[in-house]
Amino acid sequence: MIDNAEVKSTLEIFQTKMHKTIEHFVNELQNIRAGRANANILNKVVVDYYGTPTPVTQMANVSVPDARSILISVWDISTLKDVSKAIQQSDLGLNPIDDGKVIRLNFPQLTEEKRKELAKSIKKISEDCKVVLRNERRDAMELLKKLKKDNVITEDDLSSTDKDVQKLLDKNTEYVDKLTKDKERELLEF
């Protein structure tokens, strides 16, 4: 590793960007409904709560009593209908069952067609993540080449750092592939 503050700074920025990209990828995967109940799918459902758009998870207790259902207990009963309406209007494809005190979401068995559609979606999200990772590598290399052009680092330093950047990219790409395979396996389990 090169003992140059600017190179270290560039590599740290690169690592931070890659970490944020993978975090976003993980969040995207968690929002995909894979046949079993997962409270994370409600993270994007927003309700107008006294004039403020508020995620359901911040205005209710969300629990998973079994593998096929989610139970939502809102803290303010007067918002029960609004939460139910927001879930219905979301793209989750679930019909909330409102009994006046809590809301139940039942997850139907996924059809083979829906599983294939979700698998395609997972692969697309995975490929998008890899593209972003490669773009971040390109940006880091451009910064390093600029340092070389400004005579801050030598050609050997650039070559060595290029290998380090590529190793980081390969490691993160393998991790994305592993997460993708795990999610596909989970999708096919149920």
N, C-alpha and C positions, 0 to 999 in steps of 0.2 A: 504494500500500500504506500502511496506517495505521501510524503510529509509536507503537504502544502495546504494552507488554510482554505484557499479558494476551491481547491479540488475537493477537500473534505466537505466544505459547505455545499458544493454542487451535488455530491453523492448523498448527503443528508437530505437535501431537498428532494432528490430523486426517490429515495427510500420513503420519505413522508408521503409523497404523491402516490406512490405505488400502494402504500398501506391504506390510504384513503380510498383508492379505487377498489381495492379488495373488500374493504368495509362496506362500500356501497353495493358491491356484487353480493356479498353475504346477505345484506338487507333485502335486496331484490329477490334472492332465492327464498328467504323466509316468507315473503309475501305471496309466494306461489302455493296455491292450495293443492296438496298432494294426497287428498283422500282422507287424511286424518285431521282432526280439529287442531288448529294452531291459532292461538290468540294474536299472533303477530299480523295476521291478515287484516285485523281491524285498525292497524296503525295509520292507514291512509283514509279511513272513514272519518269525516269531519262533520260536526254538528254545530249549527248556529246557537250558541249558548249565551243568552243575554247580549246579543249583538257581536259576540266574538267567536270566530271559527275555532272550535276546540275538538281535538281528537277524542274519539269515544274512550280510549284507554286512559284519558286524563279526567274523565268525569264519571267513571264507573269502575266497579270491580269486575274484572273479566276472568272467568275461571273455565277450566276444561274438565268437566265431571267424568267424561268418558271419551273414547277415541273418535266418536262421531258427533259430538255436540259441544257447543260453547254456551256458557251461561253468563249473561250480562246483568249485573245488579247496579242500576244507576243510583247515585247518591241523592239526587233531587228527582223525586217521582214525577214532578211536573214535566220533566224532559223526556220521559219514557217514549211518548209518541214521536217526538222529534228524532230520537236515536233510532227508533224502529224505521222511520221514514228515510233517514240518511242511509241506513244499511240496505234498504230496498232499492234506493236510487244508485247505490254504488255498483261497481262492475264485478262484485263478488259472486253474483248468481245464486244468492241465498235468500230465502224468505224467512224473515224474523217471526217468531211466534211470541206475541205479547200477551201475558196473562194478567196484566195490571200491576204486577210487582217486579217481575224480572222479564228479560227477553231471552228466548232460547233460539239458537241457530243450530239446525240439524244438517249435517253433511251427508248428502246422498253418496252411494257407491259411485265411483267414477266409471264411466263407460270406457271401452277400449279406444273409441274415437277421441274422447276427451284426454285420455292419457297420452295418446300420440301427439295431440295438439299441444299439451303442456310440455312434453319432451322436446318438441321443436322450439317452443318458447324458451326453455331452459338453455338449449344449445345456442340460440340467438343471443341471449343475455350473456352467456359465457364468451361467445366470439366477440361481442361488443366490448366486454371487459378486456380481453386480450388485445384488441385494437388500441384501446386507451393505454394499456401498459406499454405497447410498442411505441406509441406516440410519445409517451413520457421518456422512454429510452432515447428516442430521436432528439427530443428537446435537450436532454442531459448531454448527449454527444455534441450537439451544436454549441452548447455552452463551453464544453471542454475544448472543442476545436477553436473556439474564439480565444480561449486562454492560450492555446498553442500559438495562434496567429499573433497574439500580443506578447509572445515570448515569456509568458509566465510559467509555462511548463514545457518540457522537451518532447520530442517525438516519442521517445521511449516511455515517458510518463503517460502520454496520451494512449499509447498502445496498451500499457498495463492497466490503465483506468478503464479503457474500452472493454477489456476482458472482465474486469470487476462488475461493470454495468451489465454486461451480457449475462454473467452468472446470476446477478440479482433478478434480471428479467426471467431467466430460465427457471429459477426457483419459484418465483411468483406465478409463472404460467403453469408449472406443474401443480401448484396448490389450487389454482382455479380449476384445472382439469379434475383434480381429486374431489373438490367440492361439487363439481358438475356430476361426476359419476355417482357420488353419494346421494345427491338429490334425485337423480334418475332411478337409482336403486330404491329409494324411499317411495317414489312415485309408482313403481311396479309392484311393491310389496302389497299394497292394499287393493 
